[in-house]
Amino acid sequence: MAASRQSLMASVPAALMTLGMAALLVATLVRWRDNGWGGLVWVGVMVIMFVIRMPHSLRNRANRITLSRHDALEQALLFAMFLGMMVLPLGHLGTGVFSFADYTLPGWATAVGTVLQVPFLWLFWRSHADLGRNWSAGLEVREEHGLVTHGVYARIRHPMYAAIWLAALTQPLLIHNWIAGALVIPAFASM
């Protein structure tokens, strides 16, 4: 009984957050003219990123974890990253709440940001696919964990971080706002 109550208490905030993010996504799509086409590209890329990660997240729930380093610092850094990469941009694009911090870039800058989403998404997908059962959202070691040295891991030491760096550095080119676009850079750098 206590375990099911604890599970319910953990799932209610997650469900509310999911509903809130879905509402902001709909509002963002309604406001696409106000946000420009860079905002639409950002939304599309974030949806694709979610689609790439979800099967790995679901499949790897069955992993038996032997070592976990989910301390308070890691959780705070992951929250800051989630805030900077997802919540602030979606909140701004959906409501215009940070419009006082908007800036203007030439169209070619948004085009460069758009083109760079292709290598980001490919590297993000490939790093998840190559990790397979070894992927986790945080610092964890599972039973039968192994060092991955094939695929992109044969050429790049941290391809998932490299991919996310690319996304973070191009977000200000797609979302022309100092808060919703640019704050992701220091958030990811601190991670």
NUZALUM-987641 format. One line per 2 residues: their letters; for each residue x, y, z of N, C-alpha, C. Coordinates in steps of 0.02 Angstrom, whole numbers, plus 32768, in hexadecimal, padded with zeros to 4 digits. Layout:
N
A = X,Y,Z,X,Y,Z,X,Y,Z  ...
***
This chain:
191
MA = 8029,7FC5,8000,8000,8000,8000,802B,803F,8000  805F,8041,8029,808A,807B,802D,80AF,8086,7FEB
AS = 80C5,804F,7FCB,80E8,8055,7F8B,80BB,8071,7F55  807C,805B,7F54,804E,8075,7F20,803E,80BE,7F2D
RQ = 8038,80D3,7F6D,802B,8118,7F7D,8068,8143,7F69  80A5,8129,7F76,80E1,814D,7F63,80E5,8153,7F17
SL = 80D5,811E,7EF3,80D5,811F,7EAB,80A3,8151,7E90  8068,8154,7EAE,8035,8184,7E9A,804C,81CB,7EA7
MA = 806C,81D7,7EE0,8084,821A,7EF1,80BA,8231,7EC0  80E2,8202,7EA7,8116,8213,7E76,80F7,821E,7E32
SV = 80C2,81FB,7E22,80A5,8200,7DDF,8077,823C,7DD7  8059,8254,7E0C,802C,828E,7E06,8053,82CC,7DEF
PA = 808B,82DF,7E0F,80B0,8319,7DF6,80CA,830E,7DAF  80DF,82D2,7D9F,80F6,82C4,7D5B,80BD,82CC,7D28
AL = 8082,82B5,7D3A,8049,82BD,7D0D,8036,8306,7D05  8037,832C,7D3B,8027,8373,7D38,805B,8399,7D0D
MT = 809B,8387,7D16,80CF,83A7,7CEE,80C5,8396,7CA4  80B5,8358,7C95,80AA,8343,7C50,8070,8369,7C31
LG = 803A,836F,7C57,8000,8395,7C3E,8011,83DE,7C33  8037,83FB,7C61,804C,8441,7C5A,8078,844B,7C1D
MA = 80A7,841D,7C12,80D3,8422,7BD8,80AB,8418,7B98  807A,83EB,7B98,8050,83E1,7B5D,8027,8420,7B4E
AL = 800D,8440,7B82,7FE7,847E,7B78,8014,84B4,7B5B  8051,84BA,7B74,8080,84EB,7B5A,8093,84DC,7B12
LV = 8099,849C,7B02,80A8,8488,7ABD,8070,849E,7A8E  8032,8492,7AA2,7FF9,84A8,7A79,7FF9,84F4,7A72
AT = 8004,8517,7AA9,8006,8561,7AA7,803E,8579,7A7A  8077,8556,7A7B,80AF,8568,7A4F,809C,8562,7A06
LV = 807A,852C,79F5,8065,8522,79B0,8032,8557,799B  8007,856C,79C9,7FD6,85A0,79BA,7FFA,85E3,79AE
RW = 8030,85EF,79D3,8055,862E,79CF,808F,862C,799E  808F,85FE,796F,80CB,85F5,7945,80DD,8635,791E
RD = 80AE,865D,790A,80BE,869A,78E5,80E4,86CC,7911  80D2,86CF,7951,80F4,86FC,797F,813C,86E5,798D
NG = 8147,86A3,798B,8188,8687,799D,81B8,8682,7962  819E,8682,7925,81C9,867A,78EA,81D5,8630,78DC
WG = 81F1,8625,78A2,81FB,85E0,788D,8232,85BC,78B5  825F,85E1,78D2,8292,85C2,78FD,8273,859F,7939
GL = 823F,85BE,7955,821A,859F,798D,81F9,855F,7978  81DD,855D,793B,81BE,8520,7922,81F3,84E9,7919
VW = 822D,84FC,7900,8263,84CA,78F8,8276,84AF,793D  827D,84DB,796E,828F,84C6,79B1,825C,8494,79CC
VG = 821C,84A3,79C4,81E7,8477,79DD,81EC,8433,79BA  81F4,8433,7978,81FA,83F4,7954,8235,83CB,796A
VM = 826D,83EB,7975,82AA,83C8,798C,82A0,83AC,79D2  8280,83D2,79FF,8275,83B8,7A42,8246,837C,7A41
VI = 8214,837D,7A16,81E7,8343,7A10,820E,8306,79F6  8238,8311,79C4,8261,82D9,79A9,8291,82C0,79DF
MF = 82AE,82EC,7A05,82DB,82D9,7A3C,82B6,82AD,7A6E  8279,82C1,7A7F,8250,8299,7AAD,8241,8254,7A8F
VI = 8231,8251,7A4F,8222,8212,7A2D,8260,81E5,7A2C  829A,8202,7A23,82D9,81DB,7A24,82E5,81BD,7A69
RM = 82DC,81E5,7A9D,82EE,81CF,7AE1,82BA,81A1,7B01  827B,81A9,7AF2,8246,8184,7B15,824E,8138,7B12
PH = 825A,811A,7AD8,8260,80D0,7AD9,829A,80B7,7B04  82D1,80DD,7B06,830A,80C9,7B30,82F8,80D0,7B7A
SL = 82D5,8105,7B8A,82C0,810F,7BCF,8291,80D8,7BE6  8261,80C6,7BBD,8231,8092,7BCE,8253,804E,7BD3
RN = 827C,803D,7BA3,829D,7FFC,7BA2,82CD,7FF4,7BDC  82F1,8028,7BEC,8325,8022,7C1F,830B,8028,7C66
RA = 82C9,8031,7C6F,82AC,802F,7CB2,82B6,7FEA,7CD1  82BB,7FB7,7CA6,82C3,7F72,7CBF,830A,7F64,7CD6
NR = 8339,7F91,7CC7,837F,7F86,7CDD,8383,7F81,7D29  83AB,7F52,7D3F,83B9,7F4D,7D87,83F6,7F77,7D95
IT = 83EC,7FAC,7DBB,8421,7FDD,7DC9,844B,7FC4,7E05  848D,7FC3,7DFB,84BA,7FAE,7E30,84DC,7FEA,7E53
LS = 84E0,8023,7E30,84FE,805E,7E4D,84DB,809C,7E2F  84C5,80C8,7E5B,84A4,8105,7E44,84C3,8141,7E66
RH = 84CF,8174,7E40,84ED,81B2,7E5A,84BC,81ED,7E53  847C,81E0,7E62,8449,8214,7E5E,844A,823D,7E9F
DA = 847D,8266,7EA7,8480,828F,7EE3,845D,82D2,7ED6  845A,82FB,7F09,8436,833A,7F05,8454,8369,7ED0
LE = 8496,8369,7ECA,84B6,8394,7E98,84A2,837F,7E51  84A4,833E,7E44,8490,8326,7E01,8448,8338,7DF3
QA = 841C,832E,7E23,83D6,833E,7E19,83CC,8389,7E0D  83F0,83B2,7E30,83EA,83FB,7E26,8403,840F,7DE1
LL = 843A,83F1,7DCB,8455,8401,7D89,8427,83E8,7D51  840B,83AC,7D5A,83DB,8392,7D29,839D,83BE,7D26
FA = 8386,83D5,7D60,834C,8402,7D61,835B,8444,7D3D  8396,8460,7D4A,83A9,849F,7D29,83AD,8495,7CDD
MF = 83C7,845C,7CC9,83CB,844E,7C81,8385,8446,7C63  8359,8422,7C85,8314,8419,7C6E,82F1,845D,7C6A
LG = 82FD,8486,7C9C,82E0,84C9,7C9C,82F8,84F2,7C61  833A,84F3,7C56,8357,851C,7C20,834A,8501,7BDB
MM = 8346,84BF,7BD4,833E,84A2,7B91,82F6,8497,7B7E  82C9,848F,7BAE,8284,847E,7B9E,8251,84B0,7BBA
VL = 8251,84BA,7BFB,821B,84DF,7C1C,821C,8529,7C09  8255,854B,7C10,8257,8592,7C00,8247,859F,7BB6
PL = 8266,8579,7B87,8255,8585,7B41,820B,8578,7B32  81F1,8541,7B4B,81AB,8531,7B3D,817C,8563,7B5F
GH = 818E,8578,7B9B,8166,85AB,7BBD,8165,85ED,7B97  819F,8600,7B7E,81A2,863F,7B57,817E,8638,7B14
LG = 818C,8602,7AF0,816C,85FA,7AAF,8120,85F3,7AB5  8109,85D5,7AEC,80C2,85CB,7AF6,809D,8607,7B10
TG = 80C1,8633,7B34,809E,866B,7B54,80BC,86AF,7B44  80FA,86B2,7B2E,811C,86F2,7B23,8132,8714,7B63
VF = 8136,86EE,7B99,8143,8709,7BDB,8187,872E,7BDF  81B7,871A,7BB8,81F9,873A,7BBB,8206,8768,7B80
SF = 81D2,8782,7B61,81DB,87AA,7B24,8205,87E8,7B30  820A,8800,7B6E,8235,8839,7B7D,827F,882A,7B71
AD = 8291,87E9,7B6C,82D7,87D5,7B62,82E3,87BD,7B1A  82B6,87CD,7AEC,82BF,87B9,7AA6,82F8,87DF,7A86
YT = 8317,87C1,7A55,8349,87E2,7A2B,833B,87CE,79E3  8359,87F0,79B4,834F,87E2,796E,838F,87C8,794F
LP = 8389,8793,7928,83C1,8778,7902,83AD,8777,78B8  83DE,877A,788C,83CD,8774,7845,83B4,872E,7835
GW = 838E,8728,77FF,8372,86E8,77EB,83A7,86B2,77E0  83E2,86C5,77C8,8416,8693,77BC,842C,8672,77FD
AT = 842A,8696,7836,843E,8679,7876,840D,8643,788B  83CC,8650,7881,8399,861E,7890,83A1,85E2,7861
AV = 83B2,85EF,7822,83BD,85B9,77F2,83F8,858D,7807  842E,85AC,781F,8468,8586,7837,8454,855A,7873
GT = 842E,8578,78A1,8415,8551,78DA,83EA,8517,78C4  83C2,8522,7891,8397,84ED,7877,83C0,84B4,7858
VL = 83EF,84C6,782F,8419,8493,780E,8440,846A,7841  8457,848A,7876,847E,8467,78A9,8454,8437,78D4
QV = 8411,843A,78CD,83E7,840A,78F1,83EE,83C4,78D4  8400,83C0,7894,8407,837E,7874,8440,8357,7894
PF = 847E,8372,7899,84B2,834B,78BB,84A3,8340,7905  8483,8371,7925,846F,8367,796B,8443,8329,7972
LW = 840D,8327,794C,83DD,82EF,7952,83FD,82AD,793F  8427,82AD,790B,8448,826F,78F7,8475,8257,7930
LF = 849E,8282,794C,84CD,826E,7981,84A7,825B,79C0  8472,827E,79D0,8449,826D,7A0A,842B,8227,7A01
WR = 840E,821A,79C7,83F1,81D8,79B9,8427,81A2,79BA  845E,81AD,7998,8492,817B,7992,84B1,816B,79D7
SH = 84BA,819E,7A01,84D8,8191,7A43,84A9,8167,7A6E  8468,8172,7A69,8438,8148,7A8E,8439,8101,7A72
AD = 8437,80FB,7A30,8435,80B9,7A10,8474,8091,7A21  84AD,80B1,7A20,84EC,808E,7A2E,84F3,807B,7A77
LG = 84D7,80A2,7AA4,84D9,8092,7AEC,84AC,8056,7AFB  8474,8052,7ADA,8446,801A,7AE5,8430,8016,7B2E
RN = 8438,7FDB,7B4C,8422,7FD0,7B91,844B,7FF7,7BC4  8484,8013,7BB0,84AE,8038,7BDE,8497,8080,7BE8
WS = 8465,8097,7BC1,844E,80DC,7BC9,8425,80E4,7C09  842F,811C,7C2A,8405,812F,7C62,8401,817B,7C65
AG = 83CE,8195,7C84,83C4,81DD,7C87,83F7,81FE,7CB6  8412,81D8,7CE4,8442,81F3,7D13,8480,81C7,7D18
LE = 84A7,81D2,7D4B,84E4,81AC,7D55,84D4,816A,7D78  84CE,8135,7D50,84BC,80F3,7D6A,84E5,80BD,7D48
VR = 84F1,8088,7D6E,8511,804C,7D53,84DF,8013,7D5D  84D3,7FED,7D29,84A4,7FB6,7D2D,84C9,7F74,7D30
EE = 84A4,7F3F,7D41,84C1,7EFC,7D3C,84D7,7EF0,7CF5  8510,7ED1,7CED,852D,7EC1,7CAB,853C,7F00,7C82
HG = 8547,7F38,7CA5,8558,7F76,7C83,859B,7F6D,7C60  85A2,7F8A,7C26,85E1,7F85,7C01,85F5,7FC8,7BE4
LV = 8635,7FD0,7BD8,864F,800C,7BB8,863F,8008,7B6D  861E,803A,7B53,860B,803B,7B0C,8644,805C,7AE6
TH = 8660,8037,7AB6,8697,8052,7A8E,868B,804A,7A43  864D,803B,7A31,863C,8034,79EA,8611,806E,79D4
GV = 8602,8070,7993,85D8,80A6,7978,85F8,80EA,7982  85D0,811C,7994,85EB,815F,799E,8619,8162,79DA
YA = 8612,8132,7A08,863E,8131,7A43,8685,811D,7A32  8690,8102,79F6,86D3,80F2,79DF,86F8,8132,79CA
RI = 86D3,8166,79B9,86F1,81A3,799F,86EA,81E0,79CD  86B5,81E2,79F4,86A7,821B,7A20,869F,81FF,7A67
RH = 86C2,821D,7A96,86C0,8203,7ADA,867B,820B,7AFB  865B,8244,7AF1,8619,8251,7B0F,85EA,826C,7AD9
PM = 85D3,8241,7AAB,85AA,825A,7A74,8567,8277,7A89  8549,825D,7ABE,8509,8279,7AD4,8513,82C0,7AEE
YA = 8548,82CB,7B15,8557,830F,7B2C,8568,833C,7AF1  858E,8322,7AC1,859E,834A,7A85,855E,835E,7A61
AI = 852F,8330,7A5B,84EF,833F,7A3A,84C9,8374,7A61  84C6,836D,7AA2,84A0,839D,7ACA,84C3,83E1,7AC9
WL = 8505,83E2,7AC7,8529,8422,7ABF,8513,8444,7A7E  850E,841D,7A49,84F9,843A,7A09,84B3,8457,7A0E
AA = 8486,8433,7A2F,8442,844C,7A39,8442,848C,7A64  846A,848C,7A99,846C,84C6,7AC6,8488,8503,7AA3
LT = 84BD,84FA,7A7C,84DC,8532,7A5B,84B2,854E,7A22  8487,8525,7A06,845C,853D,79CF,8418,8554,79E6
QP = 8405,8545,7A23,83C3,855B,7A3C,83BB,85A7,7A37  83EE,85CF,7A48,83E5,8618,7A41,83DD,862F,79F9
LL = 83F2,8605,79C9,83E8,8617,7982,83A0,860A,796C  837E,85DD,798F,8339,85CC,797E,8306,85F4,79A7
IH = 8316,85FE,79E6,82EA,8624,7A13,830E,8664,7A25  82F9,869B,7A09,831B,86DB,7A0F,8307,86FE,7A50
NW = 831D,86E1,7A87,830C,86FC,7AC9,8344,86EA,7AF9  835B,871C,7B20,8393,8711,7B4E,8383,86DE,7B84
IA = 8345,86DA,7B99,8332,86AC,7BCF,8321,8667,7BB2  82F3,8666,7B83,82DB,8626,7B68,830C,8607,7B37
GA = 8335,8630,7B17,8364,8616,7AE6,83A9,860A,7B01  83C4,863B,7B24,840B,8639,7B36,841C,861B,7B7A
LV = 83EC,8619,7BA9,83FC,85FF,7BEC,840E,85B4,7BEC  83FD,8591,7BB8,840E,854A,7BB5,845B,853F,7BB4
IP = 847E,856F,7B99,84C8,8567,7B93,84E9,8564,7BD8  84DE,8594,7C05,84FD,858D,7C47,84E0,8552,7C6F
AF = 84A0,8541,7C63,8483,8508,7C86,84A7,84C7,7C72  84B2,84BE,7C32,84D4,8481,7C1D,851E,8482,7C2E
AS = 853D,84BD,7C2B,8584,84C2,7C3D,858F,84AE,7C85  8561,84BF,7CB1,8569,84AD,7CF8,8562,8462,7D02
M = 853D,8441,7CD6,8538,83F8,7CDB,8579,83D7,7CC9
***
